[in-house]
Amino acid sequence: MELGKKIKALRLQKGVTQEALAGELGVSAQAVSKWENGTTLPDIQLLPPLSVYFGVSIDELFEMTDEAHFERIEHMIENEAFLSHTDFDRAMTFLKDKSSVPAMEAESLTLLADLCNHRADGYRKKAENYVKQALKLEPKKKANHSILNMATQSAVWDWNCTNHHEQIRFYQEFVKEHPDYLSGYLWLLDMLVVDGRLQDALEVVDQMEQVEKTYHAPLYRGHIAGRAGRYDEAERYWQQMLDSYPDKWIVWSCMGDARAKDARYEEAIPYYRKAIELESKPRFIDNYESIAHICEILGDKEGAAEAYRHVIEILVEDGELDPEGETVKQYERKIRNLEERQGQTDLPKKMADED
């Protein structure tokens, strides 16, 4: 990352320590060290004070290679909840330009798609916040509830709005063109099972097994049987999966998902904890996030907060994300919110004890 090298050079030229620079910017010395080592990049909002502190323009900070530009955009997507119009437009212009270069076309198109999804997610979050305020003023206005549903991509009963036949057709053609790519079958199976097209799904599982024999076959056969109401059969397939792959963390995580989807929450947590026990670094945050969601559903705010603390630990230690970055701050806000709600829950009890 060229930006980190630039910051280090400017800091040494100015004759200041990492601690001094960190104090000026309101971040930790560890964060500055990670920038300079190329592990992370500073948050976008820190660029103006950085340029002022060193007496250079932002463009001078970003005298970087194309590779560094790609890395910077990836960092923005990973660490910023909402990009400014300037940052978004600058990234779009760069990626569109590089998409015409054959050697960079694929990476540019992937990042363009990721960038647009990020912008859509950001606007959906804004929409959610606005419409929740509107609902406080007009709680019975149907349009407000519809907007909230769209913003949060919540459950919708109408089949016309929720069926996946177009995406299914895309992946049916995709697996024909790429029959040796296992993940293509998995994307297709997810949509077929959710849409209840169980016979189609069974045929895809048979095709998938010809490509590679993995835990996915008994996993999806169990999902298909369960969706059809054959619960004993589903359990046999899932037990077969666990017996065949006892040391594979993902199968335990999948079992946690299966239990959670059936609202068997207390049963799901031990599966997620077993997955955590088996997982090696770099770890995923999914298992702890799932535990946090379940704890919130069950009213265990303390358990949820503890799970989110583990998420932060993984993001910083394994993912090497900036502890001052937006992604980490999002989880810190979740923890504070849970602690505040826990305090509100405890207040009546404390008052009763005092009485």
N, C-alpha and C positions, 0 to 999 in steps of 0.2 A: 504494500500500500504506500504509494508515493507521498500521500498527505502526511502520514506519520513521520516519514523521513524529513519532510519540509518543516514540520513543527519542531522536531528535534534540532535541526540546523538553526532555525530562528531562535530557539530557546538558548542554545549554546552561544550564538552570536550576541544575544542580549545579556548573557552572563547570569542567568537565573536558574534556580533549581526546579525540579519537577514539582516539589512541594509549593514553591512560590507561585508557579504558574497555576497549579491546582487551586490554591487559595484565591487567586485573582478571578478564576472562572467559577468558583463554587462547586468544584468536583473533588474527588479524592486523588491523591498522588498515584494510587494504583491505576486509576482511569487514564491519567496522562502517560504512565509507563506502558500501558497496553496500546495506546495510540502509537507511541514511538516504536514499539516492537512490532507493529503491524498486525496485532491481534484483533483490535477493534478500531472503529472510526469515531470521532466525536459526533455528538448529536448535531443536527443541522442548525438548531438555534444557537449553538456555540460558535458558529463560524464568524458572525459579525464581531463579537467581543474578541475573538482570536485575532482577526485582521486588525482591529483597533489597537490591541495590546502590542502587536508586533510592528504596527505601522506599515502594513501591506494591504493590497486589495484582496478581496475574496478570490478573484480570478488568479492572482499570484499564488495564493495558497494551493490552488488546484491546477498547477502546471504539471499535469500527470499524463501517463500513457493511457491508451485505450483500455488496456486491462484494468488499470486503476479506476477508470470511469465506470466500468462494469461492476467492479467491487463496491464502489461508492453507492451505486444505485441499489445493489443487493442489500447493502447495509441500511439504506434509507427504508426500504420495504420491510426489513426485519425489525427495525427499531423505532420507526416513527408511526404513531397512531394516525396522523393525518398530515399529508405533505402540503406545503404552501403551493400556491399556483405557480410561483417562480420555479421552485424545485421540480414540480411535476412537469411543467412545460419544458424545462431545460433537459430533463431526463428523456422525455418523449422525443424531442428534437434530435438528441444524440443517438438514441436507439433507432429511430426511423432512418437516420442517415447511415448508420452502420449496417442496417438490414439489407442495404444494397451491395454490401461487400460480401462476396461468396463465403469467405472464411469466417465471417462474423454473423452471417444471416441467421443461423439456427439459434445462437445464444441471444441475439437481439430480439427475435420474435418471441422467445420464451419470456424474456424480461419485459417486453412490451405487454404481453398478456398478464404477467404477474403484477406489473405496475397498474394496469387498468383495474384488475381485481382489487388491488389495495385501495385505489381511489373509490371504487364502488363500496367497499366495506366501510371506509371512512365516512362517506355520505350517508350510508344506511345508519351508522351510529348516530350521526347528527340528526337524521330524521327521527330516530327512536327517541332521542332526548327532547326534541321539539314537540313531538306528538304526545308524549307523556305529560308535558306541561299543558298541552291543549286539553287533554282528558281530565285534568284537575278542574278546568274551567267548564268544560262541556262533557261530562262523563257518559252521557247517553247518546252522543253523536256517533252514528254508525261509521261515517267516513273516517273518524279518528281511529276507531278500532281496526278498520281495514288497512289504514296506513301503517299502524303499529305492526300488524301482521306481516305486511310486506317488508317493513324495515328490519324486523327480527327474523324473517324467513320462518315463521312459525308454522305449526301444523295446520293444514287445510283439508277439510273433508272432501270437497268437490273433486271427483275423479278427473274432470276436465282440466283442472288446474294443476294436478299433481302427477299425472301419469308421465312416464318417461319414454314413450314410444319412439320419439325422434332420436334421443341419445342411445337407446337400445339399437335402433337401426344403424347408427353410426358405428357402434362397437361390434355389431354383427359383421359389418363389412371390414372393420379394422382387424378382427381376428382371422378373417379369411386372407387378408393381405399380409398379416404378420402372425402366422399360426404357431410360431415357436416362442412368442413373447407371452409369458405366463400372466403378467399383470393385466393384459388386455382382457383375458377371460374373467379376471376378478372384478374389474369395473363393470363388465357386462352382467355378471352374476348378481352383483349388488342390486342393480336396477330391476332385473327380472324377478328376484325374490320379493323386493319391496312392492312391485306391481302385481304380485300374485301369479305370475306366469311360470308356474312351478314345473310343468312338463318341459317347457323350453329350457328352464334352468337345469333340470336333470340331464338333458342332452348336452348342454354346455359343460357340465361337470365331467361327463364321459369323454368329451373331446379334450378337456384340460388334462385328464389323467394320461392321455396318450402323449402329451408334451412332457410332463414331469410329474412324478408321484411325490406329493408333499402332503403336509397336514391340511391343505386347503380342501381336498376332496371330502374327507369325513366331516370337516367343519361345515361346508356348505350343504352336504347331504343332511346334516343335523338341522340346519336352518330351514331347508326345504320341508323336511318331515314335520318340524315344529310349526311352520306356517300352515301346513295342511292339517294340523291338529293331532298328529301322531307323535305324542310327546315321549312315550317310552322308546320309540324308535330313534327319536332325536337324541335322547340320553345315551343310547347304545353307541351311536356314531361318535358322539363327543367323548365318551369314555375310551373308545378305540383310539381317538386322536391323542388323548392324554397318555394312554398306555404306550403308544408308538413313539411319542416325542416328549418324554417326561422332563428332559433337560432343556427344552426350547422355551424360553420365556414367553414368546409371542402366543403360544397355544394357551397358556394360563391366562394371559391378558384377554384373548378371544373368549375364553370361558367366562371371565368376569363380565365382558360385554353381553354375552348371551343371557346371563343371570340378570344383569341390570336392565336389559331391554324387556324382560318379563317382570320388572319391578320386584325382583327377589334381591333386594339391596343388601341385606345382611349376609346373604350367601355370596354375593359378588365380591365383597371386600377381600376375603381371604385369597381368592384367585388373583386379584390385583397385587396383593402383598407377596404372593409366591412369585409372580412375574418380576416384581421389583427385586426380590432376593436373587433371582437367576440372571438378571440383566447385567451386562458388563458395560464399561464406559466405551464410547460416549453414550449415555443413557437418554431415553426419551422421557418426556414429561407426562405422557398420556395417562400412565397408571395412577400417578399421584393426582392428576387433574380429575380423573374419574372418581377417585376416593373422595376428593373435595366436593364434587357435585353430589355424591350420595350422602355425605355428611350434612350438606345443606338441606337436602330433601328430608332427611331424618331429624333435622333440627339440632344437629350437633355442630354448632358454630365453631367451637374450640377445635374439634377434629378437622373441620374444613380449613381453618386458618393454619393448622400444623401441616396439612398436606400442601398448601400453597407455599409455605416456607421451604419445603423440600423442592418444590418446583423452581423457586428462585435459586436454591443451591445448585441444582442441575444446570440451569441456564448460565450461571456465572462460572461454575467449575468445569462443566463438560462442554457447554456451548460457547464458553469464553465471551459471553455478551457483557457489554459495559454495565457494571452495577448501577451506574447513573442513567442508563438508557431508558427509553420509554417502555420497552417490553417488560423490564424488571419493575418499573414503577407501576405498571398496570396491576401486577400481582400484589405489590405492596398496598395499593389502594384497596384491592379486594380484602386483604387481611385487615386493614384499618376499619373497613366497613363492617366486617364480621365482628371485630372486637367491639365496635360501637353498638352493634345490634345485641351482642352478648351482654354488654353493660346495661342496655335498656331492659333486657329480659330479667336481669338480676336485680334491678332496682326495686320492684315491688317486694321481692323476697327480703331484701336488706331492710326496707322500711318496716316490714312486718316483724322482723327480728328485733328492730329497735323498739317497736311498740311493746 
